[in-house]
Amino acid sequence: MSSAGVITSFIKKEFRQIMRSREMLIVLFALPAVQLLVMGFAVTNEVKNLRLGILDYDRSASSRDLISSFSSGDRFQVVPVSESDNAAELISAWKAQLVLVIPPDFGADYQMGRQSSLQLVLDGIDGNSAAVANSYAAGVIADFYQRQSKTRLHRAPLPRLSPGVQLISQMSFNPDLKSSLNTIPGIIAILVTVTSMMLSAISLVKEKELGTLEQLMVTPVKRYQLMAGKLIPYLIITLVQLQVAILLAGLIFGLELAGSYFTLILFSVVYLFTSLGLGILISSRVNSQQQAMFFSWFIMVVMILLSGFFVPIRNMPQSIQWISFINPLSHYMTVLREIVVKGSSLAQLSRELWILSASGLLVFGFSVLSFRKRV
């Protein structure tokens, strides 16, 4: 039988085993869809419904206008407080996550052109949420001052008017600042990694446990034919998962593919050489499926933490940034965001293509050598 025929027979055998296992079908298709939906809604940088307490010691028209500014929208939930309450005590008792203190004569000072101050007390236990809440509150206050300034300018005598400076901001590619446009491509990259690495590792180790791998090694079947027949089905399945994930992201989260479909598939295939190679490397070093799952999860957790999904790479220490640079998942995640959201072309992503290609060749080549020596 020709080499292509041997590989094809292995591919058919692997697909038959997958189709006969209901549990495997659930793991391959149902669980990734559920994970995408759950993580897509749960993982977000947006902070909503912040419990805001407002201590209004001024009770003027200006202070009431400021309070109404915070009441609109879903970012703040104004909670009832009394003037006798203390800001620190409100936060300590979990009644509020932040407290805005409006001092007496706030409105009068502002109307007279004198400097007026506000105090914002925040719960700093969750530093990220506190920073976001502070930014939101600063934006509401800035909008309030801008509206008040326009009113004063319209009412002021002509000699007091000044042209001022107007800042016009434009958010490219994400005008509504939806966090899902950043997180969903990252989640898809993680799902591709989990499926390809873990299943390729478990598939080969399973043959070890059943003793069929040793039987195959004494036949005329070459090692590369066995590896190709084992890995190609999971490469195809992972690419199908990618298409399903992109489709669900468009239907549920409104994430449309802005770039080239061919470019997306090309980068995914190149990246799969790395993830599948890691699966082969793990399978050649362990003797049970439990060990394969443990080492796969360990490697994947490190790759995910250093990918920039949870913490931007630029915020990491310099030494960790260098480690993140050699992490193929960080580059694949960047590629997905660039292609899906921005519509970047292959030429614009040539740097990432070279990096992922080099990573795939090194990891896959080393894993093949390791497989040959240990099997």
C-alpha positions as CSV (number, residue, x, y, z in Angstrom):
1,M,0.0,0.0,0.0
2,S,1.3,3.5,-0.8
3,S,2.2,6.0,1.9
4,A,-0.9,8.1,1.1
5,G,-3.1,5.0,1.4
6,V,-1.6,4.1,4.8
7,I,-2.1,7.6,6.1
8,T,-5.7,7.6,4.7
9,S,-6.5,4.3,6.4
10,F,-5.2,5.7,9.8
11,I,-7.3,8.9,9.3
12,K,-10.5,6.8,8.6
13,K,-9.8,4.6,11.6
14,E,-9.3,7.7,13.9
15,F,-12.6,9.3,12.7
16,R,-14.5,6.0,13.2
17,Q,-13.2,5.9,16.8
18,I,-14.3,9.5,17.4
19,M,-17.7,9.0,15.9
20,R,-18.3,5.9,18.0
21,S,-17.6,7.7,21.2
22,R,-20.5,10.0,22.4
23,E,-18.3,11.4,25.1
24,M,-15.7,12.4,22.6
25,L,-18.3,14.1,20.3
26,I,-19.5,16.1,23.3
27,V,-16.0,17.1,24.2
28,L,-15.1,18.1,20.7
29,F,-18.2,20.1,19.7
30,A,-20.6,20.8,22.6
31,L,-18.2,21.8,25.3
32,P,-16.2,24.3,23.2
33,A,-19.5,26.0,22.2
34,V,-20.6,26.2,25.8
35,Q,-17.2,27.5,26.9
36,L,-17.3,30.2,24.2
37,L,-20.8,31.4,25.3
38,V,-20.0,31.3,29.1
39,M,-16.6,32.9,28.8
40,G,-17.8,35.4,26.2
41,F,-20.4,36.8,28.6
42,A,-18.4,36.3,31.8
43,V,-14.9,37.5,30.8
44,T,-15.2,41.3,30.3
45,N,-13.2,44.4,31.2
46,E,-16.4,46.4,31.5
47,V,-17.6,47.3,35.0
48,K,-21.4,47.8,35.4
49,N,-23.9,48.5,38.2
50,L,-21.3,50.0,40.5
51,R,-22.9,50.8,43.9
52,L,-22.5,54.6,44.2
53,G,-23.3,56.5,47.4
54,I,-23.6,60.3,47.0
55,L,-23.3,62.5,50.1
56,D,-24.8,65.8,48.9
57,Y,-24.0,68.5,51.5
58,D,-24.8,71.3,49.0
59,R,-28.4,70.4,47.8
60,S,-28.3,73.0,45.0
61,A,-29.5,72.8,41.4
62,S,-25.9,72.1,40.3
63,S,-25.5,69.2,42.7
64,R,-28.8,67.7,41.7
65,D,-27.8,68.0,38.0
66,L,-24.6,66.2,38.8
67,I,-26.4,63.4,40.7
68,S,-28.8,62.9,37.7
69,S,-25.8,62.5,35.5
70,F,-24.7,59.5,37.5
71,S,-28.2,58.1,37.6
72,S,-28.4,57.7,33.8
73,G,-26.9,54.6,32.2
74,D,-26.0,51.2,33.6
75,R,-22.5,51.9,34.9
76,F,-23.6,53.3,38.3
77,Q,-26.4,52.2,40.7
78,V,-27.0,55.1,43.1
79,V,-27.8,53.7,46.5
80,P,-29.7,55.6,49.2
81,V,-27.6,57.2,51.9
82,S,-28.1,59.8,54.6
83,E,-26.1,62.9,55.4
84,S,-25.1,61.4,58.7
85,D,-23.3,58.5,56.9
86,N,-19.6,58.4,56.6
87,A,-17.9,57.6,53.2
88,A,-15.4,55.1,54.7
89,E,-18.1,53.4,56.8
90,L,-20.4,53.0,53.7
91,I,-17.6,51.3,51.9
92,S,-16.5,49.2,54.9
93,A,-20.1,48.0,55.3
94,W,-20.3,47.0,51.6
95,K,-23.2,49.4,51.1
96,A,-21.3,51.2,48.4
97,Q,-18.2,50.6,46.2
98,L,-17.5,54.3,45.8
99,V,-18.9,57.4,47.5
100,L,-19.1,60.9,45.9
101,V,-18.9,63.7,48.4
102,I,-20.4,67.0,47.3
103,P,-19.2,69.8,49.7
104,P,-21.4,72.8,50.8
105,D,-21.4,75.8,48.4
106,F,-20.3,73.6,45.5
107,G,-22.9,75.1,43.2
108,A,-22.3,78.6,44.4
109,D,-18.6,78.4,44.0
110,Y,-18.9,77.0,40.5
111,Q,-21.4,79.6,39.4
112,M,-19.2,82.4,40.7
113,G,-16.2,81.0,38.8
114,R,-14.4,80.0,41.9
115,Q,-12.6,76.6,42.2
116,S,-15.0,73.9,43.3
117,S,-13.9,70.5,44.5
118,L,-15.4,67.1,44.8
119,Q,-14.2,64.1,46.7
120,L,-14.5,60.5,45.4
121,V,-13.8,57.7,47.9
122,L,-13.4,54.2,46.4
123,D,-13.0,50.6,47.6
124,G,-9.5,49.7,46.5
125,I,-9.6,46.0,47.3
126,D,-10.1,45.2,43.7
127,G,-7.6,47.6,42.1
128,N,-8.7,47.0,38.5
129,S,-12.4,47.7,39.3
130,A,-11.5,50.7,41.4
131,A,-9.4,52.2,38.5
132,V,-12.2,51.6,36.0
133,A,-14.8,53.1,38.4
134,N,-12.6,56.1,39.0
135,S,-12.2,56.6,35.2
136,Y,-16.0,56.3,34.7
137,A,-16.7,58.8,37.5
138,A,-14.2,61.2,36.1
139,G,-15.8,61.0,32.7
140,V,-19.3,61.7,34.1
141,I,-17.9,64.7,36.1
142,A,-16.1,66.0,33.0
143,D,-19.3,65.8,30.9
144,F,-21.2,67.6,33.7
145,Y,-18.6,70.5,33.7
146,Q,-18.7,70.7,29.9
147,R,-22.5,71.0,29.9
148,Q,-22.4,73.6,32.7
149,S,-19.7,75.6,30.9
150,K,-21.8,75.7,27.7
151,T,-24.8,77.0,29.7
152,R,-22.6,79.7,31.3
153,L,-21.1,80.7,28.0
154,H,-24.6,81.1,26.5
155,R,-25.7,83.2,29.4
156,A,-22.5,85.3,29.7
157,P,-22.0,88.8,28.2
158,L,-20.3,88.8,24.8
159,P,-16.9,90.1,26.1
160,R,-16.6,87.1,28.5
161,L,-16.9,84.4,25.8
162,S,-13.8,82.6,24.6
163,P,-13.4,80.1,21.8
164,G,-12.0,77.3,24.0
165,V,-10.6,74.0,22.8
166,Q,-12.8,71.1,21.7
167,L,-11.4,67.5,21.6
168,I,-13.0,65.2,19.1
169,S,-12.2,61.6,19.7
170,Q,-12.7,58.7,17.3
171,M,-12.4,55.1,18.2
172,S,-11.2,53.1,15.2
173,F,-12.5,49.5,14.7
174,N,-14.4,49.5,18.0
175,P,-16.5,52.8,18.2
176,D,-18.7,51.4,21.0
177,L,-15.6,50.2,23.0
178,K,-17.1,46.7,23.3
179,S,-14.8,44.5,25.4
180,S,-16.1,41.4,23.5
181,L,-14.2,42.5,20.4
182,N,-11.1,42.0,22.4
183,T,-12.0,39.0,24.6
184,I,-13.9,36.8,22.1
185,P,-10.9,36.3,19.7
186,G,-8.7,35.5,22.7
187,I,-11.2,32.9,23.9
188,I,-11.3,31.3,20.4
189,A,-7.5,31.1,20.4
190,I,-7.6,29.4,23.8
191,L,-10.2,26.8,22.6
192,V,-8.1,26.0,19.5
193,T,-5.1,25.4,21.8
194,V,-6.9,23.3,24.3
195,T,-8.5,21.0,21.7
196,S,-5.5,20.5,19.5
197,M,-2.9,20.0,22.3
198,M,-4.8,17.8,24.7
199,L,-6.5,15.6,22.2
200,S,-3.3,14.9,20.2
201,A,-1.5,14.0,23.4
202,I,-4.3,11.7,24.7
203,S,-4.8,10.0,21.3
204,L,-1.2,8.7,21.1
205,V,-1.0,7.8,24.8
206,K,-4.2,5.8,24.5
207,E,-2.5,3.6,21.9
208,K,0.3,3.1,24.4
209,E,-2.2,2.0,27.1
210,L,-4.0,-0.4,24.8
211,G,-0.7,-1.9,23.6
212,T,-1.6,-1.2,20.0
213,L,1.2,1.2,19.5
214,E,3.8,-1.5,20.1
215,Q,2.0,-3.7,17.7
216,L,2.0,-1.0,15.0
217,M,5.8,-0.4,15.5
218,V,6.6,-3.9,14.5
219,T,4.7,-3.6,11.2
220,P,6.0,-2.0,8.1
221,V,4.1,1.2,9.0
222,K,6.5,4.1,9.3
223,R,6.4,6.5,12.2
224,Y,5.6,9.5,10.2
225,Q,2.6,7.7,8.6
226,L,1.3,6.9,12.1
227,M,1.7,10.4,13.3
228,A,0.1,11.9,10.2
229,G,-2.8,9.6,10.5
230,K,-3.3,10.4,14.1
231,L,-2.9,14.2,13.9
232,I,-4.6,15.1,10.6
233,P,-8.1,14.2,12.0
234,Y,-7.6,16.6,15.0
235,L,-6.2,19.3,12.8
236,I,-9.4,19.0,10.7
237,I,-11.6,18.9,13.8
238,T,-9.9,21.9,15.3
239,L,-10.4,23.9,12.1
240,V,-14.1,23.0,12.1
241,Q,-14.3,24.1,15.7
242,L,-12.8,27.4,14.6
243,Q,-15.4,27.9,12.0
244,V,-18.2,27.1,14.5
245,A,-16.7,29.5,17.0
246,I,-16.5,32.3,14.5
247,L,-20.1,31.7,13.4
248,L,-21.4,31.7,17.1
249,A,-19.4,34.8,17.8
250,G,-21.1,36.6,14.9
251,L,-24.6,35.4,15.7
252,I,-24.5,36.0,19.5
253,F,-21.9,38.7,20.0
254,G,-22.1,40.5,16.7
255,L,-18.4,39.8,15.9
256,E,-18.0,39.8,12.2
257,L,-14.9,38.6,10.3
258,A,-13.4,41.8,9.0
259,G,-10.4,40.3,7.3
260,S,-9.6,37.5,4.9
261,Y,-11.0,34.0,5.6
262,F,-7.9,32.5,3.8
263,T,-5.5,34.5,6.0
264,L,-7.4,33.2,9.1
265,I,-7.1,29.6,8.1
266,L,-3.5,30.0,7.0
267,F,-2.4,31.3,10.4
268,S,-4.5,28.7,12.2
269,V,-2.9,25.8,10.3
270,V,0.6,27.3,11.0
271,Y,-0.2,27.7,14.7
272,L,-1.6,24.1,14.9
273,F,1.9,22.8,14.1
274,T,3.0,24.2,17.4
275,S,0.0,23.0,19.5
276,L,-0.1,19.6,17.9
277,G,3.6,19.3,18.3
278,L,3.4,20.0,22.0
279,G,0.8,17.3,22.2
280,I,3.1,14.8,20.5
281,L,6.0,15.9,22.8
282,I,3.8,15.3,25.9
283,S,2.6,11.9,24.6
284,S,6.2,10.7,24.1
285,R,7.1,11.5,27.7
286,V,4.2,10.1,29.6
287,N,2.6,6.6,29.9
288,S,-1.0,7.3,30.8
289,Q,-3.9,9.5,29.7
290,Q,-4.1,11.1,33.2
291,Q,-0.4,12.2,33.0
292,A,-1.0,13.5,29.5
293,M,-4.0,15.6,30.7
294,F,-2.0,16.9,33.7
295,F,1.0,18.1,31.7
296,S,-1.2,19.4,28.9
297,W,-3.2,21.6,31.4
298,F,0.0,22.7,33.1
299,I,1.5,23.9,29.8
300,M,-1.7,25.5,28.6
301,V,-2.2,27.4,31.9
302,V,1.3,28.9,31.5
303,M,0.7,29.8,27.9
304,I,-2.7,31.4,28.7
305,L,-1.3,33.5,31.6
306,L,1.6,34.7,29.4
307,S,-0.6,35.4,26.3
308,G,-1.8,38.8,27.4
309,F,-5.4,37.6,27.7
310,F,-5.9,38.5,31.3
311,V,-3.0,41.0,31.8
312,P,-1.6,43.1,28.9
313,I,1.9,42.0,28.1
314,R,3.2,45.6,28.3
315,N,2.2,45.6,31.9
316,M,4.4,42.6,32.8
317,P,8.0,42.9,34.0
318,Q,10.5,43.1,31.2
319,S,11.8,39.5,31.9
320,I,8.3,38.1,31.6
321,Q,7.7,40.1,28.5
322,W,10.6,38.3,26.8
323,I,9.1,34.9,27.8
324,S,5.7,36.1,26.4
325,F,7.4,36.9,23.2
326,I,8.4,33.3,22.6
327,N,4.9,32.1,23.6
328,P,3.2,31.2,20.3
329,L,-0.3,31.6,21.8
330,S,0.3,35.3,22.4
331,H,1.1,35.8,18.7
332,Y,-1.8,33.7,17.5
333,M,-4.2,35.7,19.8
334,T,-2.8,38.9,18.3
335,V,-3.4,37.5,14.8
336,L,-7.0,36.6,15.5
337,R,-7.8,40.0,16.9
338,E,-6.1,41.7,14.0
339,I,-7.8,39.6,11.3
340,V,-11.3,39.4,12.9
341,V,-11.6,42.9,14.3
342,K,-9.3,45.1,12.2
343,G,-9.2,43.2,8.9
344,S,-5.4,43.1,8.7
345,S,-3.9,41.6,5.6
346,L,-1.2,38.9,5.3
347,A,1.4,41.5,4.5
348,Q,0.6,43.5,7.6
349,L,1.0,40.3,9.7
350,S,4.1,39.0,8.1
351,R,6.1,39.4,11.4
352,E,3.7,37.1,13.2
353,L,3.7,34.6,10.3
354,W,7.5,34.3,10.5
355,I,7.4,33.9,14.3
356,L,4.6,31.3,14.3
357,S,6.3,29.4,11.4
358,A,9.6,29.2,13.2
359,S,7.8,28.1,16.4
360,G,5.9,25.4,14.5
361,L,9.0,24.1,12.8
362,L,11.0,24.0,16.1
363,V,8.4,22.5,18.3
364,F,7.0,20.0,15.7
365,G,10.5,18.9,14.6
366,F,11.7,18.4,18.2
367,S,8.5,16.5,19.1
368,V,8.9,14.2,16.1
369,L,12.5,13.4,17.1
370,S,11.4,12.8,20.7
371,F,8.6,10.5,19.5
372,R,11.0,8.5,17.4
373,K,13.5,8.0,20.2
374,R,11.0,7.0,22.9
375,V,8.5,5.0,20.9
